[in-house]
Amino acid sequence: MKQYIIGYTTGVFDLFHIGHLTLLKNAKALCDKLVVGVTVDELVLYKGKRSIIPFQERIEIVRNIKHVDAAVPQYDMDKVTACKKLGASILFVGDDWYATDKWKDYETELNEAGIQVVYFPYTKGISSTKISNVLTWARDNNDEE
């Protein structure tokens, strides 16, 4: 009998863009069910950032992407516990985290728990931060106000 593979990934998913969609599409291609943790507003603030789109709207957007089987709130950074709780055997992350000290430790802990880490190429030239900066610049430089 074929093993049922559950994959997990997380993100803020603020100002949803093609990089987010590519990650979710590629992740879904490698698992039977894809569960996506959407970072709650309080955790975004804890990380020193602020989302533009409120959590309830961000999770609703992610929940309705055809590649996503379930969207759940991400309340903390403990991906090992989340994967275990969800029964995920694969954790998908962007390769911007690859080989960082933090992720070397995570990867060791995940591997000990039988969870594989799959890194996807970070989409060059696009990010929610860049979009937000452009929108801020446009707002600040709009002569019609």
Stockholm file with secondary structure:
# STOCKHOLM 1.0

chainA/1-145         MKQYIIGYTTGVFDLFHIGHLTLLKNAKALCDKLVVGVTVDELVLYKGKRSIIPFQERIEIVRNIKHVDAAVPQYDMDKVTACKKLGASILFVGDDWYATDKWKDYETELNEAGIQVVYFPYTKGISSTKISNVLTWARDNNDEE
#=GR chainA/1-145 SS CCCCCEEEEEECCCSCCHHHHHHHHHHHTTCSEEEEEEECHHHHHHTTCCCSSCHHHHHHHHHTSTTCSEEEEECSSCHHHHHHHHTCSEEEEEGGGTTCHHHHHHHHHHHHTTCEEEEECCCTTCCHHHHHHHHHHHHHTCTTC
#=GC SS_cons         CCCCCEEEEEECCCSCCHHHHHHHHHHHTTCSEEEEEEECHHHHHHTTCCCSSCHHHHHHHHHTSTTCSEEEEECSSCHHHHHHHHTCSEEEEEGGGTTCHHHHHHHHHHHHTTCEEEEECCCTTCCHHHHHHHHHHHHHTCTTC
//
